[in-house]
């Protein structure tokens, strides 16, 4: 059966029963149909005095066309922990329409380790992304409107930094010219679109504590500069109040369930290759107050998602993970070892051993944050005993443990052994978590720290304009912010074709952007795009309704 067929046969419980498993009263659940609901802010406020449960982060090796299954493993581990009697909640991100219709497919897990309703989650869900898109573009419209009606703030039209967004992959909109067609349409200027998940509004929604914090952060966003290079803020445009109104419901976490009827919070969706790539602070901190264990994920490989989770989200929210689960597959190890995708079905222990260098680099990096690491080998039917043993032996030599996990085929039963060990590690409170750089370190040194310690680069290449920009932001009081690296997810380097664990490379910085509201500096490296394009054969070509009115081809 396909993932979507499995999801369609799910025996879902009413969402009120799912909430009751975490002690959420039904009157604090705002239903969206029968199987999904938002959790009220009043309830979130009421549990803030509770002690925190144990936080478990799921991350992965660098993604390959062979597949890794990070979300699937997050769901499977959560089900496994509940299966062994641990009160556990799952926290994952919402799916963007861009990759769903592009090349990635859905973002709700797979096989018998899924969150449902899968079709809703991968499409419009509860409308959070639409609210973010609308709030972002309202600000863009108000900026141009302010300029049109006299520009009393003296905005330099050449220095408007606020672009528009769309939750779709559309390369034609990366660079655009607006306001053509005459005086009535305003003043023409060059601008462009980013994908919604790259919006600073998305980042703020995922980092804000409550509506008051949300509006403050929105107001702090820098949207343009005057000719003397002084900043224009969102609050100067007076858009922050209306934007908060549009985001009021979107701020509330979404509660759904796994195929095994365990609670899952699905909220927020920044990409880890161009943003900080984590579930919302509101969802994660709420789950920690009402569950004994919380399993969450960070996007793409540990060099992107986990690094930002640990250096940005945990720093901002005062979180500390008790254990990190690093997902790998035998197939991906072989691909990192030089095997072509078409040949992955044949046993090749030597290629597995060669490809394990990528896994080892991630293990070492995560341990550098002071957190214990367990490896989940996401099982495929083509894996042989010798290949699995090669991975387990390699991981043991790195001072960690690797568990063969069969959650895709067996659900929570396929992760019981790993779940038991992860709970033991979390309960032992062995973690001594700390970010890898202090707040007071200069911005460029923070960039170098990540490039050298995480990517193993020899140097960071940045011209004088970029270095001077960073110094100007430090002088303006932004030097204590963390940095959010935007680069390819496929490699430790900025070259997506360099698999394994490359060394001796350079990290070219193309651009830096100050996200003053979100509270970090975005560092754009190599050729990474904040508006992706569709592949030659997009997934959208296979998505349709069948004769029964059911969706086909979504995942």
Buried (B, 14 or more C-beta within 10 A) or exposed (E): EEBBEBBBEBEBBBBBEBBBBBEBEEEBBBBBEEBBBBBBBEBBEEBEEEEBBBBBBBBBBBBBEBBBBBBBBBBBBBBBBBBBEBBBBBBBBBBBBBBBBBBBBBBBBBBBBBBBBBBBBBBEBBEBBBBBBBBBBBBBEBBBEBBBEEEEBEBBBEBBBBBBBBBBBBEEBBEBEBBEEEEEEBEEBEBBBBBBBBBBBBBBBBBBBEBEBBBBBBBBBBBBBEEEEEBBBBBBBEBBEBBBBBBEBBBBBBBBBBBBBBBBBBBBBBBBBBBBBBBBBBBBBBBBBBBBBBBBBBBBBBBBBBBBBBBBBBBBBEBBBBBBBBBBBBBBBBBBBBBEEEEBEEBBBEBBBBBBBBBBBBBBBBBBBBBBBBBBBBBBEEBBEEBBBBBBEBBEEBEBBBBBBBBBEBBBBBBBBBBBBBBEBBBEEEBEBBBBBEEEBEBBEBBBBBBBBBBBBEEBBBEEEBBEBBBEBBEEEBBEBBBBBBBBBBBBBBBBEBBBBBEEBBBBBBBBBBBBBBBBBBBBBBEBBBBBEBEEEBBBEEBEEEEEEEBEBBB
